[in-house]
Amino acid sequence: MSLLQVKQGVRAIAIAVIAATTTVASAAEQRLEQVLVSAKRISEDASRLPLAWSAVDEGDLTLIGHTHPNEIMQQVPGSWISRGNGQESLTALRSPVLTGAGGCGSFFMAADGISLRAPGFCNVNQLFDANIEQASRIEVIKGPAGATYGSNAMHGVINVLGAEPKPGAGQQLALESGPDDYFRGKYRLDHVQGRHGVSLRLNGTMDGGYQEESGFDQQKLTLRHDYDGAVWSFQTVVDAANLNQETAGFVQGFKAYADNTLRTSNPNPEAYRDAWSLRLYSQASRELNNGQRLSITPYLRRNRMEFLQHFVPWQPVETNGHESLGLRTSLHGEAGGLSWVAGTDLEYTDGWLREEQENPFSPNQPEGIHYDYEVAASMGAAYTQLRYAANERWTLDGGVRLEYTHYDYDNLAEDGPACTPAASACRFFRVADRRDRFTDWSVNAGASLQLRPDHYAYLRLANGFRAPDTSELYRLQSGQAVADLDSEVIDNIELGLRGNTGGGLSYDLSVYHMNKDEVIFQDADRRNVSGAKTEHYGLEMSLDYRSQGSWYTRLDVTAARHRYANNALPLGVNDPIDGNDIDTAPRLFGSARFGWEFAPRYGTAPVAELEWVYMDEYYLEPENRFKYEGHSLLNLRLSSPLTPQLAASLRITNLLDEDYAERADVGFGQYRYFVGRPRGAFVELRYSWGKG
């Protein structure tokens, strides 16, 4: 797909949306009622926000019934969660699929606004720490977020919102079965009495795995207590997750995912990943005498992970973890047409990492300890975000954030190369004890214009940043004694349209351009350095039509180009790459759904939905010599109540049984694929009781 074709497609889609807003109308206009929590950490009307965002609500999450976050994010324009094996994943959000420390560090992934992992200690798979299976809503901000978020919120925010106690909801037990010995159980409890409310969400999954000697066991728990006092209100949450996974590695060879023998094989039966996490927070809030609202949120975070690095030939074992204590404070106020939030974020983290290889591989990759270090990290930030309604049509929005990060690194192994005697190209170098500091700031400004009732246009400029990850600073190779790295920065400009025609059609369209500087990468000498530049531009669109009868349809489209903007050559690249596509960056992808809601039974309408998922071709390496050809999939979902207490769902994934790859790349001279699963049927029964 050429750049000219992308631009022509963007132009055609934009014209179609504008035409739709002027040709589809009704006698009575209908006000948009869209609420967003993530932008300023408060619930607010999002229709006027000069911000690109999407949300997946609880009803859609229930119908999707995902076994992996990939299945949800197919319905979010601009986002692709690339599925690895088991519960592993890589993220693209207004970006290519990013890997390594820079990959996870470019996105702010949170539960109830609190980062799943501490800044500087992220992991590309960290979404498996969140209880997405029983979330009430997932909100996604695309592009650099506002001042309420700091380091890591460069390409966007994925915020998983937990379920608040629902009066009269009672209890529910759901049991599910699928192919390859897949079983899942979910339990839900809601109880409200007086000023107190409790919600409990608990689930456990067993998956035997499609490939040989693979599969996982996973458990998650979210317990929430709300107290609405006369002066203070409290929201206290305990969130825990555990994963034990037998990992299937890449299958290798051109189109190996289509080979009936190779696709079920596991080249790395010894691979595994064990991870657990715990988060505890309590938000205390109250109204002040001047009409302002004060919020104070202390929180605790603990994470542990151990896994075999099966993706490199010498296969070391990595164990890592961190413990964090944090405090968020904010003050919200309104005066006339001005609303604002100002706050501080404080966090202290003790983190550690150890990498050890059991067997010798070569003089450059020896057995024994490769890295063993601890880092004490401190972060402090102050911010303010303002919103001013100039009149009935114009809304102005802007904010600024200042953030300070300090790392105190302690090497627990011998300083210098891990090879004994030192090899000339020893892969592992242990940095001597040191301290590093980073001071970063971000600004954003935007304006929203009401074109006519329920139709809005907006313009936004914003920048974002991330301090270097600890593994980029202290996990060095080939004799690099010090990584002199700068914080990555990104600048964004975007234009958007959103609205509701009143005739059943709603739309959301955004066009953006971003430049990213000081990108951290590994050069030809295996040194971690700053200085790469990338460029990102594209269009994101959602069209949702609800008939006055029983059917609905929705289209979510991403057309984008992500490319290198200079010749800062990464490891293994010899030819100029300026202007090339970044690897794993399809120029077009998205999904479309057609659904039918039948006559309600027992107060709930049965639903049938057919989903089409499209993935364009993409390059597999910076020189753009190898390519994955893309794929199209169909999924079918059916859900219906059977009795007043019992409901059932049937999901058929990959309905046409297509051969495809969830993710493709090139490594060590070989095509490598994570295999897409064949057609599968999942059946779930849900029993509810105690309502009223």
Disulfide bonds with the S-S distance in Angstrom:
Cys104-Cys122 1.99
Cys419-Cys426 2.03
